[in-house]
Amino acid sequence: MNGFTLSLNDHNEIVCSCMAITRGNILESISNGNNTIELIGSDIEAGLICETCHEDIEQIIKDRS
């Protein structure tokens, strides 16, 4: 499995295209206590424009808990 990276572990993957927010940015926000889309949006502005990333953000939140 050398060189294989799971998407879950790719912190540079863009999750919110509108604001260019990465998985790592979202994980950091969650680590700071933001555990809903609304709180993450207030913290780092992810998911505030077109909302197509909401499902992905919800999955990241779920995977972190």
Secondary structure, DSSP 8 states (H G I E B T S, - for coil): -TT---GGG-TTSEEETTTTEEHHHHHHHHHTT--SHHHHHHHH-TTSSS-TTHHHHHHHHHHH-
